[in-house]
Every structure is written in structure tokens, then in C-alpha cells.
Amino acid sequence: MCFKLSAIDTVDTISPQDFKKNYLDARRPLVIKNLTASWPAKQKWTPEYLKKVVGSQIVPLYNNAKADPSKPINSATTQMPFNQYIDLIMSQPTELRIFFFNIFKKAPQLLNDIELPKDLMGGFLESMPAMFFGGSDSVTFLHYDIDLPHIFHTHFGGKKHIILFENKWKRRLYCIPNATYALEDYDVAKPDIQKFPALNGIEGIEVFLEHGDTLFMPTGYWHWMKYVTGGYSLSLRAWDASPARKIASVYNLAIKGAFDSVLKMAFKGRYANYREQLAVKRADKALAAGLPR
């Protein structure tokens, strides 16, 4: 692998003081093994239980294919009853995944099974917990969240592989202009450095989450995720206390998100090709300049 990947800091538990000083303020990722020890969800959220409470409601599904330039970045590939989808991901490999699913609107009783870690930090968006489901071949493309929250990402059932990068590497990661995601033409797990030389030497963090593990991802961190086995994850999101970060979040949503969508719909393939070419030029320039150092 061309990236320089280090292991993530991992603790069983952590004090609020230690978390704030060494991870929240320092914006360093962390895995907390026992954050969910008191959550009913850790024991209750089996595939059979989720099938029972959500039932046959139709859910949109996404695959690993490169985004269609004429459609929004998160356009669904197909749809399926939720209970059938759970049977699929738990029984066989599939690329199909559920993206940013507000399961709590479908089954609000599930909110009683989780606890916001307010002892560690404030600013949680209590109306925006979301779940992600995937089969053992499904991948979440490399990106950072457009609204720049801190994220507590807890995995349930099976195993999940995650690679993280600081935002300072965004040009070397072939970040698409006016967007918060990378060029989709390289495999983050096994990148071709002959074709994408700017990736060589980028420093990142590698994570493997198992049942009940919680990953703290600081604001602005790039992340790529692959389901090693079928499973599902919960993301709790919290605002950063910095006013500048909140302004950046609004800018991303209003300019990068809205402006990018308008241009994609108007110019389709031409705009997509232009952005990809510009991403390559910027990455080559950053590499030649020795950035981000």
C-alpha cells in the first residue's frame, strides 16, 4: 500500500478531561471500545430484532459504482423491503448498502436503546442520528462530511474496515473541486500509484471496528469504509464549538453542495470531466510542491 497508515489510538473508556484535551481539541481520531457498554442496543440490535421493528418498509439502496455525472452524488441504485435487505447482507456478499438512513423515523422506539455521549462533549444533533447498512462487498467512497460535524460512529455485527486522512491532504487525495469527495477512479485499499502518484506517502490511520466499537472522527476527517462482513453502523453527529467551523459548514452546504448540484445537472458529463481533470492537475501540483508540508 502506498499510504503510510498508522494504527488508531484505542481505549476501553476515557474521562471527559482526557477526551477533550487529547482528542476533541487536538482533533485526533479515537476508538472507544466500551462507550456502548450500557446501551441496550449493544445486545438488542440483532438482525432479527431490526427486521421485526422496521419490517417490510421500502428502503433505497446504493452500490459501489462511480456516480453518474447527471445525477446527485447520492442517487439510489435500487430499492427493497428492509427485512429482505437484512436477510441479503447477512447471508451473502453484496455491494448494496443503505446510506444515511433515519431508521428512527420508521421505528422511534429504537431511540430508547442508545445514549448520546454528552459526558464527553456537547453540541449533539439529537434529531439527526443515522444508520448505515452494508454487505461484505460494499464500500463507502472516500469523502468528508459536508456539514463538518464531529462523528461518533458505532458498528454493530461483524467487522468494518476504515481508513482516515486529515483534511490537509485533500489535494493529494484528488479532491474533486467544489465537492467534499475524492476522484472515484482509484481503490483506496489498493491504489495504483503509477496512475495516481500524488497518493504515495500520504499519512493516514487504519481502523477495524467490531461489534460495539465506537470511532470518534473529528470534524473534516476524510474517511473510506468497507464492510468486511455484513453489518450496520450508527452515526451520532455533534457541532464543533468553533464559530469559524460553523461558518465553514454553512458555506459547504450553501455553496459546495447547492452550487455543485446545479452545475452537475446543467453540464453533466462535461462538468464531471472538467472537475476530474482539475483534481488531477491540483494533486500533481501539490505533490511537486511537497504539500501539505
C-alpha positions in Angstrom: 0.0 0.0 0.0 1.3 3.4 -0.9 -0.2 5.2 2.1 1.7 5.5 5.4 -1.0 4.1 7.7 -0.7 4.0 11.5 -2.9 2.3 14.0 -5.6 4.3 15.7 -5.5 5.1 19.5 -7.8 2.7 21.2 -9.2 2.8 24.8 -11.8 0.9 26.7 -13.1 4.0 28.4 -11.9 7.6 28.7 -12.5 10.5 31.0 -14.1 13.7 29.7 -11.0 15.7 30.6 -8.7 13.3 28.7 -11.0 13.1 25.7 -11.3 16.9 25.4 -7.5 17.6 25.8 -6.1 14.8 23.7 -8.8 14.1 21.1 -11.6 16.7 20.8 -9.4 19.8 21.0 -6.5 18.1 19.2 -8.8 16.7 16.5 -7.4 13.2 16.8 -9.4 10.1 15.9 -10.0 7.5 18.7 -11.7 4.2 19.1 -13.6 3.7 22.4 -14.4 0.0 23.0 -16.9 0.3 25.8 -18.7 3.5 25.1 -21.8 1.4 24.3 -21.4 -0.9 27.3 -24.6 0.5 28.9 -26.6 0.8 25.7 -29.5 -1.6 25.3 -28.7 -1.5 21.5 -25.5 -3.5 22.0 -27.5 -6.6 22.9 -30.9 -5.9 21.3 -29.9 -4.7 17.8 -29.7 -8.1 16.2 -30.7 -8.6 12.5 -33.9 -10.3 13.6 -34.8 -7.6 16.0 -34.3 -4.8 13.4 -36.3 -6.8 10.9 -39.1 -7.0 13.5 -39.3 -3.3 14.3 -38.8 -1.9 10.8 -40.5 -4.6 8.9 -41.1 -4.5 5.1 -40.7 -0.8 4.6 -39.1 0.0 1.3 -35.5 1.4 1.6 -33.3 3.0 -1.1 -30.0 1.1 -1.9 -26.7 2.2 -3.3 -23.8 0.3 -4.9 -20.1 0.9 -5.5 -20.5 2.2 -9.0 -19.0 5.6 -9.9 -21.5 8.4 -9.6 -23.5 9.3 -12.7 -22.5 12.9 -13.5 -26.1 13.7 -14.5 -27.4 12.8 -11.1 -26.9 13.9 -7.5 -23.9 12.2 -5.8 -26.1 10.0 -3.6 -28.6 8.7 -6.1 -30.1 5.3 -5.2 -29.4 2.3 -7.4 -32.5 0.3 -6.5 -34.8 -0.3 -3.6 -36.0 -3.3 -1.5 -38.1 -4.1 1.6 -35.9 -3.6 4.7 -36.4 -7.1 6.1 -35.4 -8.7 2.7 -32.4 -6.5 2.6 -31.2 -7.5 6.1 -31.5 -11.2 5.0 -29.4 -10.4 1.9 -26.5 -8.7 3.7 -26.3 -11.2 6.5 -26.3 -14.2 4.1 -24.1 -13.3 1.2 -21.7 -10.8 -0.3 -23.3 -7.8 -1.9 -22.4 -4.2 -2.9 -25.8 -2.9 -1.9 -25.8 -0.6 1.1 -28.2 1.8 2.9 -26.8 5.3 3.1 -27.7 7.8 5.9 -30.9 6.0 6.9 -33.0 7.7 9.6 -34.3 4.4 10.9 -35.7 6.3 13.9 -38.5 7.8 11.9 -39.5 4.3 10.9 -39.1 2.9 14.4 -38.8 5.7 17.0 -38.6 3.2 19.9 -35.0 2.5 18.9 -34.0 5.8 20.3 -34.5 4.3 23.7 -31.7 1.9 23.0 -28.9 4.5 22.6 -27.3 7.1 24.7 -25.7 10.3 23.4 -22.2 10.6 25.0 -22.9 14.1 26.4 -20.4 13.5 29.2 -17.6 13.7 26.6 -18.9 16.7 24.6 -21.9 18.9 23.8 -23.4 20.0 20.6 -25.1 16.8 19.5 -27.7 17.0 16.7 -30.3 15.0 18.6 -32.6 14.9 15.6 -30.0 13.5 13.2 -28.8 10.1 14.3 -28.5 8.0 11.2 -27.7 4.4 10.3 -25.7 2.8 7.6 -26.0 -0.8 6.4 -23.9 -2.8 4.0 -23.0 -6.3 2.7 -19.5 -7.7 2.7 -18.6 -6.2 -0.7 -20.0 -2.7 -0.1 -17.8 0.3 0.1 -18.4 3.9 1.1 -16.3 6.2 -1.2 -13.6 8.5 0.2 -15.1 11.8 1.4 -15.6 14.1 4.3 -19.0 15.1 5.6 -20.1 18.3 4.0 -21.5 19.9 7.2 -18.3 19.3 9.1 -19.6 17.6 12.3 -17.7 15.6 14.8 -18.9 12.0 14.4 -19.3 9.1 16.9 -19.6 6.1 14.6 -20.6 2.8 16.3 -20.6 -0.5 14.5 -22.9 -3.4 15.2 -22.5 -7.0 14.0 -19.5 -8.2 12.0 -16.4 -6.1 11.1 -15.8 -2.8 9.3 -12.5 -1.6 7.7 -11.9 2.2 7.8 -9.1 4.4 6.5 -8.9 8.0 7.7 -7.0 11.1 6.5 -6.6 14.6 7.8 -8.2 17.3 5.6 -4.7 18.8 5.0 -4.2 16.0 2.4 -7.3 16.8 0.4 -5.5 17.9 -2.8 -3.1 14.9 -2.8 -6.2 12.7 -2.4 -7.5 14.0 -5.7 -10.3 16.0 -4.1 -13.0 17.0 -6.7 -13.2 20.8 -7.0 -16.4 22.3 -5.4 -17.0 19.0 -3.6 -16.1 17.0 -0.5 -15.3 13.7 -2.1 -12.3 12.3 -4.0 -11.9 11.1 -7.5 -13.6 7.7 -7.6 -11.2 6.1 -10.1 -8.8 4.7 -7.5 -9.2 1.9 -5.0 -8.3 3.3 -1.5 -7.4 -0.2 -0.3 -5.1 -0.9 -3.2 -4.3 2.4 -5.1 -2.4 2.4 -8.3 0.5 4.9 -7.6 1.7 4.7 -11.2 -1.6 6.2 -12.3 -2.1 8.3 -9.1 1.4 9.3 -7.9 0.2 12.0 -5.5 -1.2 9.3 -3.2 2.2 8.0 -2.4 3.4 8.8 1.1 0.1 10.3 2.3 -0.2 9.7 6.1 -3.4 8.1 7.4 -5.0 6.0 10.1 -6.3 2.5 9.7 -9.2 1.2 11.8 -11.0 -2.1 12.1 -14.3 -1.8 14.1 -16.0 -4.8 15.6 -19.4 -5.1 17.4 -20.0 -2.3 19.8 -16.8 -0.3 19.0 -17.2 3.4 18.6 -14.9 5.5 16.3 -14.6 9.2 17.1 -14.0 11.1 13.8 -13.1 14.7 14.3 -14.6 17.4 12.1 -13.3 17.4 8.5 -11.7 14.0 8.5 -11.7 12.1 5.2 -13.0 8.5 5.6 -13.3 5.4 3.4 -15.2 2.4 4.7 -15.6 -1.2 3.6 -17.8 -3.8 5.2 -15.6 -6.8 5.9 -18.8 -8.8 6.8 -22.4 -7.7 6.6 -23.4 -5.3 9.3 -24.6 -1.9 10.2 -23.4 1.3 12.0 -24.9 4.2 13.8 -23.5 7.8 13.5 -24.1 10.4 16.1 -23.2 13.9 15.0 -22.1 17.0 17.0 -21.2 20.5 16.1 -17.7 21.8 16.7 -17.7 24.7 19.2 -15.7 26.9 16.9 -17.7 29.7 15.2 -15.4 29.5 12.3 -16.2 25.8 11.8 -19.9 26.5 11.9 -19.5 29.2 9.2 -17.5 26.7 7.1 -20.3 24.2 7.5 -22.9 26.7 6.2 -20.6 27.6 3.3 -20.1 24.0 2.4 -23.9 23.3 2.4 -24.9 26.5 0.6 -22.0 26.8 -1.9 -20.3 23.5 -2.4 -23.4 21.4 -2.1 -26.0 23.5 -3.9 -23.7 25.1 -6.5 -22.1 21.7 -7.3 -25.5 20.1 -7.8 -26.7 22.9 -10.1 -23.6 22.6 -12.3 -23.8 18.8 -12.5 -27.4 18.9 -13.6 -26.7 21.7 -16.2 -23.5 20.4 -17.7 -23.5 16.7 -16.8 -20.5 14.8 -18.4 -18.6 17.9 -19.5 -18.6 19.3 -16.0 -17.6 15.9 -14.5 -14.7 15.5 -16.9 -13.5 19.1 -16.3 -13.6 18.6 -12.5 -11.7 15.3 -12.7 -9.0 16.8 -14.9 -8.7 19.7 -12.5 -8.4 17.3 -9.5 -5.5 15.5 -11.2 -3.7 18.8 -12.0 -4.1 20.0 -8.4 -2.9 16.7 -7.0 0.2 16.8 -9.3 0.9 20.4 -8.3 0.6 19.6 -4.6 2.9 16.6 -4.9 5.5 18.7 -6.8 5.4 21.4 -4.2 5.8 18.8 -1.3 2.4 19.7 0.2 1.0 19.6 2.8 4.3 20.0 4.5 
